[in-house]
Amino acid sequence: MNKEVYMEGAEESLLHVYNRFPVVLDHGEGVYLYDTDGKKYLDFAAGIAVMALGYGHEAYNQALKEQIDKLTHTSNLYYNVPVMEAARKFCNISGMDRVFFTNSGAEAIEGAIKAARKYAYIRDGHTDHEIIAMEHSFHGRTMGALSVTGNAHYREPFEPLLGGVRFASYNDIDSVKACINGKTCAIILETVQGEGGIYPADKEFLEEIGRICRQRDILLILDEIQCGMGRCGTMFAWQAYDVKPDIMTSAKALGCGVPVGIFAMTDQVAKQSLVPGDHGTTYGGNPFVGAAVSKVIDLFEELQLVEHVRQVAAYMEEQLDQVVADYDCITGQRGRGLLRGLVTTRPVGAITTEALQEGLLVISAGQDVIRMVPPLVIEREHVDEMIQKLRRVLDRV
Ligand SMILES: *Cc1c(COP(=O)(O)O)cnc(C)c1O
């Protein structure tokens, strides 16, 4: 069967909510993907910042295979060892005290919102609490996560959403302060905005939010679903700031390919929020995803991946500076670590499509940003190869 036949077949039976790239991916190896025609792609998209270990990592695959043969699902009515180990390891790397496993990022956001609302409810018994979220944020597509997503285009068709959400401008502390009142129970933000255009939080901005939250017993929820798990050069992006969230979310690279997310919290929040009967999930935290998360965290340590990210990202930043200097249509770059955005004056879709032709996978963020979120295991030689391909693409568009 050729590519067109696969693509037509998919479009006949899948709900059309994606304009997909015209490629049918077949298998991967290291930081490369291969399509059904055997064409090779250098992957700087990593399935949207998921495949931190690249493809076909032997120890990771082995751990999953062994777990499949043992036990994949139990429900949360019983204990299982892999998820207990994964939870302990996640608490170690994050400094959080308690975790809840979900099946996706959006569900982790749902849980974080519920925990924050319940915390405030226990404190004062009111049922009109408000949450402050950021413009240009992205927290997912479920109704609750959508309610705190700062993109009217995503939200509007599905209104009414959750009530009591106010939007402030990212990196504008006065706009946050203007939203705070006696009903505010939480402030939610991405430490580095991903989908909205790769904007890192300014140090003073995030740290001031942290101070305000502590003073007023408002919970700080940091969404680390895209920027966390080593991508920004620290295990979690917030660890580069003098701040600690009360609740945080993780997903994407957390399972390196298995569907898993987490919302985690401090003991202080855990003791005064969700209790048996308040929240649950059938799949979440099953032994299969537990084994994956557990192995991922071990491998981050073994490969010293966070340190590696810092080194290779510094090199990539230098090389991209050259591209910015050499091309009028690239006006700048921003980001942290291996979460990078190139700002372009050309239609970003034309560039990502041309890159596909060239055998390079990159994606967009916002209207004018080329987003690069490669596997964290890339080496300098892959950066060089990406730059070569990118230059050829930019020469053509
Ligand atoms: C991808 C993403 C989500 C949603 O995760 P899903 O697994 O797609 O539900 C939430 N927040 C951020 C910052 C993300 O990048």
PDBQT file of the ligand as one rigid body, heavy atoms in Angstrom, charges set to zero:
ROOT
HETATM    1  C1  LIG A 401       0.530  19.220  26.039  1.00  0.00    +0.000 C 
HETATM    2  C2  LIG A 401       0.238  20.075  27.203  1.00  0.00    +0.000 A 
HETATM    3  C3  LIG A 401      -0.882  19.871  28.013  1.00  0.00    +0.000 A 
HETATM    4  C4  LIG A 401      -1.932  18.820  27.699  1.00  0.00    +0.000 C 
HETATM    5  O1  LIG A 401      -1.418  17.541  27.721  1.00  0.00    +0.000 OA
HETATM    6  P1  LIG A 401      -2.240  16.351  26.972  1.00  0.00    +0.000 P 
HETATM    7  O2  LIG A 401      -1.471  15.119  27.322  1.00  0.00    +0.000 OA
HETATM    8  O3  LIG A 401      -2.232  16.674  25.516  1.00  0.00    +0.000 OA
HETATM    9  O4  LIG A 401      -3.609  16.354  27.531  1.00  0.00    +0.000 OA
HETATM   10  C5  LIG A 401      -1.050  20.677  29.125  1.00  0.00    +0.000 A 
HETATM   11  N1  LIG A 401      -0.152  21.632  29.427  1.00  0.00    +0.000 NA
HETATM   12  C6  LIG A 401       0.932  21.865  28.678  1.00  0.00    +0.000 A 
HETATM   13  C7  LIG A 401       1.893  22.928  29.072  1.00  0.00    +0.000 C 
HETATM   14  C8  LIG A 401       1.158  21.108  27.522  1.00  0.00    +0.000 A 
HETATM   15  O5  LIG A 401       2.224  21.372  26.759  1.00  0.00    +0.000 OA
ENDROOT
TORSDOF 0
